[in-house]
Amino acid sequence: MKQKEARKNLKSGRKYRNIRKIISGILFFSFLCMTFFAYSQDSIPTTKKSKTKYSLGLMYGFGYIFPSDKFVEGINKKHTPIDKYEIFSTRIMFQNTKTEKNPWYQDYGYPYLGIGILVGDFFDKKEMGTPISIYGFINGPFVRWKKLSLGYEIDLGLAGNWKHYNLINNQYNIAIGAERTVIFHAGDGIRYQFLPNWEAELNVGVAHFSNGAIKVPNYGLNTLDPRIEFRYHVHGLPEMKKVPLPPSPKIKSLEFTAFAGIKNVVMLDSVKVNTRSDYRGVYFQIVGFRTTFNWQISRKSKFGVGAAITYDGLRNAQIIVEKGRFLIVPTSFVYGMSISFYPSYELVIGPFSLVFQPGIYVYRKWCYNHTPTFYQRIGFKYTLAHHVTFGFNLRAFNFQVSEFIEWSVGYQLNWKKESR
């Protein structure tokens, strides 16, 4: 019996690793396409007139949910896998063709920027609800012809109206543990103009719903979702011609960043605590500081290296139960400390950056809840007046497990600014 269970667990582990490979492969392919096409264009289409053009879009998608936890595999009230869902979205977007003060518009082929409302249906309203999302997005071309273009889209937003985990009446839903989650989507698509003011786009990508372990359980949802969208361009599509790109800056910078976050721990197997405390669990503080040296080789890309010092209140913490409530027993401060080094890459989109920083811990005390030495940090950053930065990052391990969210503020020193 034990051998049979071990074989089952081994098979399940292999399946989850394959799922991570599929998701990572799609995201990596999208990133390579964005980088390749960004550097391969010596000139890009622009418009004869500089003005902001507005568009309206209506989208439908039908997708597949990867079986990344027992709840979606079928351990639920229906005893049926939750493996499909659909979305409906309406959104407004604009395309700014004025590049005197914002040359990055040219670098990305004059992308559409906008905001949308998305309604999802997981075909299980009692345990999943009907999530509603508000999200921002960027949609731009890799390459563009007269009426046809190949491109990318990145979405980031906040989703609510979930039927999340509840110990009393929704104890199976270990995928969604909080009332609100972040939604992230990245995909590639093909767009075609079929009437003077109308375009249609078919996009295929992956999406992730998670609260970043702010409230557990939090296995999240990972989806593969083809989408089709019809767009109406209020002012028509711009007339295109090619112009040379302006010189790109070369900037070196040293960025100092402070960050903070929280971790939630729920002990569902404890019978000595009351229901309210058992469900809420306990929270631990995360604080840290990191320094990153960056080389901005173009308006699109920054490469760098950095180091971080992090204090994690959960590491080697002791939790006891007293009078039906969880209490945290402090341990030695040194057990919570860690030092890590990381390479850094930023995909720069005007004042915004998509940040990739995989790191390696070089110093940590061992403890019972030890995480892997190699971790991943991915996030977004906004730069104000070329010096002050605000951002948030998800720190994870095994390319799937969310550890915590870092909320950060920083200051960067720039020097040796040149042009090429």
N, C-alpha and C positions, 0 to 999 in steps of 0.2 A: 504493500500500500504506500509506504514511504517512497519507494523507488518510482512508483507511478506518479506521485505528486511532484517529486523532484524533476522527472522528465517533463511534466506539464509546466512547471515554473521555468525550466530551461528554454522550452519552446516559446513561452510567453515573453521571456527576456529577449530572445532573438527577434521576435516579431516587433517589439518596441524599438529595438536598435534599428531594424529596417525602416520603421516609420520615421525615426529621426534622420536617417540617411536620405529618405525621399524629400522631406521638408527642407533639410539643409541643402540638398542638391538644387532644388527649385530656387531657393533664395540666392544661392551662390551663382547660379546661371544668370539670374536677373541682374545681380550686381556686376558680373563680368560684362554683360551686354551694355549696361549703363556706362561703365568705364571705357569700354572699347569704342563705342560710338561717340562718346564725348571727346576722345582724343583723336579720332579719325577724321573729324570735320575741320577743314581749314576755313570754311565759310559756311554759313547756314542761311536758310530762308529768312527774310525779313519783309516788312511791309512798306509800301510807298508812303503811307500816312501813319503818324504816331498817335494812337488813341487806344483806350481800353474797350474791348469788345466783350459783351456779356452773352452767356449761353445758358440754356436750361436743359437738364438731362433727366431721363426716366430709365431706371435700370431694373433688370430681373436676373436673378441667379439661382441655380439649383446645384447643390454641392454634395460632397462626400465627407463624412466625419471619420477621421482616423481613430481606430480603437485603441486609445492611449490610456484607458483606465477601465476598471471593472464595471463602472456605472454605464458607460456607453457600450460596453461589450454585451450587456444584458442583465447585469445584477441590478435590477430596478423593479418597480411595481408591476410593469407589464411583462417582465421576463423576456424582453425583446431587445435586440441591439438597436441603439440609436445611431444610425449610420448615414442619415441623409437630412438635409435641411434646405430651405429656400429663403431668399431675401428679396425685398422690394425696397428700392431707394429712389428718392427724388433729390435733386441737387441743383445748385446754381454755381456757375463758374465764370471766371473772367480770364482774358488773355491780354496782357499788357504788352504793347509793341513799342513802348517808349524806352529806349535803352541808354540815353545820355547819362543818367544817374544810376541806372541798374543794368550794367552790361551783362550780368549773369543770365538775363532773359535770353540773350543771344546764344550763350554757351549751351543752354538746354533746349534750343530750338523753339523758343517762345511757348513754354508749357502752359497748360490750363491750371489755375489755382482756384480752389473753391471750398464750399462747405455743403454737407449733405445730411439727410436724415435717412436712417436705414431701419427697417423692421425685419426681424428674423423669425422664422417658424421652424422649430425643431421637431414638429409633429408629436410633441409630448408636453402639452401646456400645463398639466398638473405638476410635473416634476421639473420642467425647464422654464415654463412661462413663455412670454412673447417679448424677447428683448428688443429695446428700442435704442438706437445709437445716434449720436451726433458726432460727426467726424469731419476733419479737414483732409484735403488731398492735393497731390500734385500729379498731373497727367501730361506727359511729354513724349516727343518722338525720339526714337533711335535714328531713324532715317525717314525722309519724307519725299514722296513724288507728287504729281499734280493733284490727284484725288485720293491716293492711297498712302498710308503711313504705317510703320511698325513702331510701337512705343512701349512705355512702361507706366505703371501707376503705383503710388505709395499712399496708403490711407492710415490715419491715426485718429482715434476718437475714444469716447466714453460711452459705455453701454449700461443701461439700467433696465428695470422691470423684469428681472430674473426671478424665477422660483429657485432660490439658492438653498444650500444645505441647511437643514434644521433638524436637531436631534429628535424632536418629537414627531413631526409630520412629514419630513422630507429627508430622512436619514440616509437614503441611498445616493443622493446627488453629491458625490465627492468631487465632481468636476468644477462646480461653481460654489464657492464658499461665502461670497459676499453679495450685497445688494447691487453693487456696481463693479464693472470690470473695464479694463482697457481693451480696445479692439485694434489690432494691427493687421494690415493686409498689404501684400506686395504681389504684383502680377505683371505679365506681359500681354500685349494685345495688338490687334490689327484693326485699323480704322479706315472707313471708306465714305466718301462724300457721294451720296446718291441723288441729291437734289441741291439746288443752289444754296439753301440755308439749312440743309439737313445732313447729318452724319450718323453712321451706325458703327459701333465698336464691339468686337468680341474679345473678351479679356479672360485669361486663365491664370490663376494665382493661388496662393495659400493665405489663410487667415488664422489668427491666434486670438483667443479670448482668455484673459487671465487678470487676476488682481495683484499679481506680483508678490504673492505670499503675504499680503497685508492681513488677510484672514484665511485661515486654513479650515478644512481641506481645500486644496487649490490645484488640482491636476490640470485644469484648463481644458480648452477645446481646440483642436487643430483640424482645419478643414482644407479641402481642395475644391475650389468653386469656379466653374466657368460662369461668366456673366455676359449679358448682352445689354447694350445701352443705346438709346436713340437720343440724339442731341439736336436741339433747335438753336441756331445762332441768330440772335436778335438783329445784329448788324451785318449779317452775312459773314462769310469767311474772308480773311484778308488776302489781298493779292500778294504773291510772293516773288522775291528776287533775291539774289545772293550778294552779300557784302562781306568784305574782309573783317575778321574779328579784331578788336583792339588789343594792344599788348596785355599780357597777363602779368600780374605782380609776383615778385619773389619776396616772401616775408618770413622772417624767423621770429618766433615768439616763445616766451616762457610763461606758462599758465599755472597759477596757484588756485586750487579748488578745495573748498570745504564741502562735505556732504553729510547727510544724515538719513536715517530710515528706521524702520521697525520690523521685528519678526514676531509672528504669532505662533503659539504652541497650544494645541488642544490635546488633552489626554482622555480619549473617549472610553478607555477601558477602566477608568477609575470609578469605583462605586462609593467612594467616601465623600464626594462633593455634590453640592446641589446642582440641579439642572442648569440654572442660569450661569454659574461659574464654569461648569463643565463645557457648556456651549461656547462661552466667550473665551475661555482659555486664559493664557497669560501673554504679556507682550514684553519684548526685550528691545532695548535701544541699540541702534547702530550709529556710530559717528566715525568720521575719518577725514583724512587730508591727503591730497595727491598733488604731484607736480608733473607737468608734461612739457617737454620741449618739442616744438613743432616746426617743420619746414613746410610752408605753403608754396608748392611748386607751380600752381596755377590757381585760377579762380575756383576750380572744381575740387582740388585735392590738397589735403594736408597729410603728411607723414610725420610720425614722431615716436618718441619713447618716453616712458614715465615710470614713476614709482608711487606707491600708495601705502599709507599706514592706516589700519582699520581697527577699531575696537568693536567687538561683537559681544553684546551682553549675554547671549545664549550659550556661548562656548563654555562647556564644563560647569554650567549653572546647575544648582540643585533646587528642585521644586518639591515642596512638602504640602500636605493638606492639614489645615487647622480650622476647626469649626465649620467644616463644609466648604472651605474656600482654598484656592491655591495661594501659596506664599512662596516667594523667591528667596533663597538663602544665598547671599553674596559669597563669591569665592575670590581667589586672588586675582587682582587686576591684570596681572601678566598673562593669565590664561586667555583673556579676551583679545589680546593684541596679535596682530599679524602684519607682515611686511610683504609686499608683492611688487613685481616688475611686469611691465607690459609694453608691447608695441602698440602704436596707435595709428588709425586711419580715420580721416573725416571726409565724407562726401559733402562738399560745401555747396549749398543752394542759397545764394544771397546771404542774408544774416543768419540763416539756419544751417545746421550741420547734422548729418546722420553719422553717429560715432560708433566705431568698432574698436574694442580694446580687449583682446584676449590676454589674460594674465596668469602668472605662475607665482604661487606663494613660495617665498624663500625662507620665511621664518614663521613658525606657529608652534605652540605647545600642543601636544597630542591630547585629545579628549574623546569622550565616548561618542559624540555627535560629529566626528571628523568628516569634513567634506573633501572631495578630490582636490589635489594640488593644482590642477588646471581649471580655471574658471573662465567664463565669458561675460563681457560687459558690452551691452548694446543700448544706445539711447539717442536722444535728441538734445541739441544745444542751440540756444539763441544768443547772439552776440550783440550787445548794445554799445553803440559809439566806438566800435573797434577794440574795446578794452574789457567791459563788464560782461560776464557770461552767466546765463541761467540755464538749467537743464535738469533732466531726469534720465536715469539709466536703470536698466534691469540687469542685476547680477545673477547669473545662473551657472549651473554646472551640468555636464553631460549633454549640453546643447538642448536641454528640454526642461530641466527642473529649475523652477524659479526659486531663488534664495531670498532676495529682498530688492526693494526699489530704493535707489539713491536719489535724493533731491539735493541739488547742488547749486552753489553760487561761487563765482570765481573772478579772478582779475588776471589779464594777460598783458605782458610787456612786449611790445613789438619793436623790432629794429632791423637795420640793414635792408630797408625797403628799396627794391629796384624794379625795373621793368625789363622784359625781354621781347 
